Amino acid sequence: MFCDACGASLQSDQRFCSRCGKPVAGQMLGYPPQSRVQEHIRFLGILWLALSAFNAVGGVVVFILANTLFVHLPEMGAPRASVSWLHPFLSFIGVLILVKAAAGFAAGWGLLHREPWARMLSIILGFLALLNIPFGTALGVYTLWVLLPSTSDAEYENEVRATAA
């Protein structure tokens, strides 16, 4: 808390400013308290967008490799029976990674724009990201730390209402 005359720092039980001597009357000026969700929501949205960009690049690379290199492996001399399953399997994995990246982009965008559905989507993706070592695990833990506590639900709803107003 600070003196409204000179800006000096004040203690809560102080009756006079130690710098200028002005009496402290009633309410002292201070910084408004911020909630954990309010402090971290923008950074969390940016991190989801960044991780999703890396996932999208990885998904595109896997999908391209599955549909170029692994289609032509039998022509290069590999036995057909041993590599015939690689093309559909890697194509499926590439599509799954791209779907996960799209969901992460949606979560990041939703958090930045304070959409009501973004908190639940981010929590679900946070649990799934725990398996993606090391960056996904870090982002998953951070997401769950910010958005999972019961008080975070009310704080996020306040953020949504404040943005809508």
Long-range contacts (C-beta under 8 A, 24 or more apart in sequence): 1-28, 1-29, 1-30, 2-28, 2-29, 2-30, 3-28, 3-29, 4-28, 4-29, 35-151, 35-155, 35-158, 36-146, 36-149, 36-152, 36-155, 37-146, 37-147, 37-152, 37-155, 37-156, 37-159, 38-155, 38-159, 40-142, 40-146, 41-111, 41-114, 41-146, 41-156, 41-159, 42-111, 42-112, 44-111, 44-122, 44-142, 44-143, 44-146, 44-147, 45-107, 45-108, 45-109, 45-110, 45-111, 45-112, 45-118, 46-108, 46-112, 47-108, 47-139, 47-142, 48-104, 48-105, 48-107, 48-108, 48-111, 48-122, 48-125, 48-139, 48-143, 49-104, 49-105, 49-108, 49-109, 49-112, 51-104, 51-129, 51-135, 51-136, 51-139, 52-100, 52-101, 52-102, 52-103, 52-104, 52-105, 52-107, 52-108, 53-101, 54-135, 55-97, 55-98, 55-100, 55-101, 55-104, 56-97, 56-98, 56-101, 56-102, 56-105, 58-97, 59-94, 59-95, 59-96, 59-97, 59-98, 59-100, 59-101, 60-94, 60-98, 61-94, 62-90, 62-93, 62-94, 62-97, 63-90, 63-91, 63-94, 63-95, 63-98, 64-94, 65-90, 66-90, 66-91, 66-93, 66-94, 67-91, 100-125, 100-128, 113-163, 114-156, 114-159, 114-160, 114-162, 114-163, 114-164, 115-160, 116-157, 116-160, 119-147, 119-152, 119-153, 119-156, 122-147, 123-147, 123-148
